[in-house]
Amino acid sequence: MLIRLALMLSALFIAAAVVAYLFTRDARYLKRAVQVARFVLFLLMVFGVVFLLERYGFVAWRVFS
């Protein structure tokens, strides 16, 4: 649930930044949207690795011990 909230808020922020860029043609809004998108992708990759470790790493550890 927390990840969904973070994704929704970041999507809203990116959309608002793109709209602000379209109205003002100021590149800092577009740059900020790209930074937020990169950060969200990084968080998703970290979450994916943690999920895979939990799913397969700890299950395999429990089988062998």
N, C-alpha and C positions, 0 to 999 in steps of 0.2 A: 504494500500500500504506500509505503514511504517512497519507493522508487517511482511509482506512478505519479505521485504528487510532484516529485522533482522533475520528471519528464514533462508533465503538463506546464509547470511554471517556466521551465526553460524554453519550451515551445512557444509559450505566450511571449516571453521576453524576446526570443529571436524574431517572431513575427512583428512585434512592436518596433524592434530595431530596424527591420527591413522597411517597414512603413515609414518610419522616421527618416531613413535614408532616401526613400523615394520622394518624400516631401521636401527635404532640405538639400539633397545631393551632397551631404557632408559624409566623407568617407569614414569618420570615426564610428558612426553607428553601424556600418557594415563590418568594420573591424571588430567591434564589440560582439556582434552576432556570431562571427566566425570563432572568436575566442570562447564564447559560451558553448558553441557546438562542439569544439574540440574537447573542452572540459567534460561535457556530457558523454561524449564517446569514450573518453578515458575512464570515467566512472563506470560506464557500462562494461568496459573490458575488465576492469578490476572486479566488478560484481560477478561477471561470467567466470573468471578464474576462481574466485572464492566458491562459487556454486559448484563448479566442476571438482574442485578439491573436496568439498563436502560430499558430493554425490559419489565420486569414484575413489578418492584417496582414503577417506575415513571408512568407507564400506570395505575396501580391500584390506585395510589395516585390521578391522574387526574380524575378518575371515581368517587371517593368518595368525592371530594371537589367541 
